[in-house]
Amino acid sequence: MKKYLILFSFLLSAQLGWSQDKIEWMKFEDAIAANQTHPKMLLVDVYTDWCGWCKKMDKETFTDPKVVAYINEKFHAVKLNAEDNERTFDFQGKQFSEAQMAAAMRVRSYPNFVIIEPTLKNIAQLPGYRNPEQFMAGLNELIEKAFRSKP
């Protein structure tokens, strides 16, 4: 019995550790659905296939263990291709392609990170490439300035 308990504990800890190895990216509509049952801010990574800085963010910043843990804990993370006119979804009673949603959020440069409050009413942008430390600092500063109530 002890062997099974040890094996179960090992497998559980391995699973928990593995789940934090990468950011749990979602489609926009899946993040909206998840937000209804578990409200969190949305972090939307707006990218294009040709964007070298976007690929650098994926490779270097979004693999950093501190960034991964922070994003998975605090946000529903979304990848949104600013040039995809094929894939569509419903949002607030309207049909959008990923490109139309990027335009609706007024994204004009890449990479660009759009933060959406859990109420889905207010957004803020954090544009440009950032290494892990810069990304975390910029994200925290943006949230503090854009979404915290003022005294």
N, C-alpha and C positions, 0 to 999 in steps of 0.2 A: 504494500500500500504506500509506503514511504517513497518507493521508487516512482510510482505514478504521480504522487504529489510533487515531487521534485521535477519530474518531466513536464507536468502541467505548468508549474511555476516558470520553468525555463521557456517553454513555448509561449506563454503569455507575455513574459518580459521581452522576448524576441519580437513578438508581434507588435507590442507597444513601441519598441525601439524602431522597428521598420516603418511604422506608420509616420514617423517624424523624419524620415530620410528625405522626403520630398514634399513639396507643396501640393496640397490636394486641389488641383485646378478643376473648375467646373465650367459647364456651359452657362451662359447668362441666365437662361430660363430655369436651370436647375438651382442656381444660387438664389434666385427669387423665391422658388418653392421652399428651399431650405430655410430662408429667412422668415418665412411665415411660421414655421414651427420652432426655430431657434434664431431669434433676431440677433444679427451682428452686422457690422459695417461690411460693405462689399469693396473689395480691392479688384479693380478691373485693369488688367494689363492689356493695353491697346497696342497692337504690334502690326507689322507687315512682314511678309515672307522675305523681302529683300533687305530688311533693316539689319545691318551688321551690329549696331549697338543693342538691338533687341536680343539678338543671339548671344551677345556677350553678357547681357543681364541674365539670360537663362542659364548660361554656363557657369558664371562666376558668382553673381549676387543671389540668385534664387536656389543655389545649392548650399549656401552658407547655413550651417546648423542653427545659428541664432535667428536668421531671417526666416528660415523654414518654420521653426517652432513658433515664432511671433505671429507670422501670417496665419498658420493653421489654427492658432488659439484665438486670435482677435477678429479674423475676417472670413467671409466666404470669398474665396479667390476665383477670379474669372479670367480666362484668356479670350480676347476678342480681336479677330482679324479685321483690321480697318478696310481691307479691300475685298472682303468676301461678300458678294452680292447674292450668292446662291442659298446659303443656309438662313432660314428665317425663324422667327419666334414671336410670340405675343408678349407685349409689355404694356401694362396699364390700358388695356383695351385696344391697342394698335399693333399692327404687324410691322416688324422691323427685320431687315437683313443686318448682319454684323456691321457692314459698311454704313448703313443708315443709322444704326445706333451710335457708332463712333462719331458720325457727323452731328447727330442730335446732342451728343455730349461735348461738341465743339472741339474735338481733338484734331489738331492740324500738324502735329509733329510726333515722331516716334523715337524711342519708346515713350509712352505716356501712361501714367497711372492715375486712374480716376477712382476717387474714394466716394462712396455713396453711403449716406447715413442709413441705419436700419429702417427708418420710416420711408426710405426711397424717395425723399423729396429734395434733399440738398446734396450737391456734389461739389467736389473740389479736385483740382488736378495737381499732379506732381510730375512735370515733364522731364525727360532727359535721362541719359545713362547715369547710374550711380553705383559705386562699389558698395559692398554690404554695410559698412559703417555709415557712409553718406546716405544710403537708402533709408536705414533705420532712423537716423537723425532727421532727415527731411520728412519722412512719413510722420514721425511723432510731432514735429513742429507744425506741419500742415494740419493735422488733426486738432492740435491744441488751438491753433488760430481760427480754423474754419468752423469747428463744431462745438467747442466748449462755450458754455454760457458766460457772458461777461458780467462782472459784479456791478 
